[in-house]
């Protein structure tokens, strides 16, 4: 059987055409490298080097073996990394790493509940997180397996793309709410017409992005021409700006849990807008812990949302 250590040595020896240089790079003696290559030649029944008193020359067989050796060693490294990621939990059951990409408002809502649940440690999931916007986490799925699973959102049919090799699963809709400063004197939960908000100051999303374009078209269809006092894509900042009396804002449900007391949510029947939440997962590889996580996520999102403090 071929020794993987000998394959690594072969790559260095072929790359540098020198047993001495390969030895220096790997921490061996030149004699040890020569012995390893002789052993590899015996194991494979192949002449790998043409030797002279002062030099070596890799044979075509050696060059071919190096190409395949790189692939084999990459797979071995991946195997060792996956094995190292598997640990034992407090109950002695295996714990497997799940590399998760998730957008901020969903992370804020679900992760504290999930990680704080009494049975979390028994699920066998150890999270490695990237909290970022969908475009960022989708990139993580594209590049060399950086992520196992990404939870993303999309407002409308445009503005977000992903490779066809990714499997998509719809999770739910996150509805936008119309948030007003409490200082405006409108009762929390009141029904308000779009016409009543026509001349109000608004905190809007930055133009040029799909969600901002969709909101702009919706407002135009309602003959709403808001007086924009701020552009902001940070929902927490928008909530606090609204609380300070700056203007109205559209904020999704997931970002509303920690809304300040100085805002109210009103019902505007003409404004019905939601962002779709879904998961993306590479089709050519699957982490079993992704299913465990998704099952728990579905349970949490099905629970009634906690009321905002008044």
Secondary structure, DSSP 8 states (H G I E B T S, - for coil): ---HHHHHHHHHHHHHT-HHHHHHHHT--HHHHHHHHHHHHHHHT---EEE-SS-EEE-HHHHHHHHHHHHHHHHHHHHHHHHHH-EE-TTS-EEEEEEEEE-HHHHHHHHHHHHHSTTGGGG-EEEEEEE--HHHHHHHHHSTT--SEEEEEESSSSS----TTEEEEEEEEEEEEEEEEGGG---TT-B--TGGGTTSEEEE--TTSHHHHHHHHHHHHTT---EEEEE---HHHHHHHHHTTS-EEEEEGGG-TT--TTEEEEB-TT---EEEEEEEEETT---HHHHHHHHHHHHHHHS-------
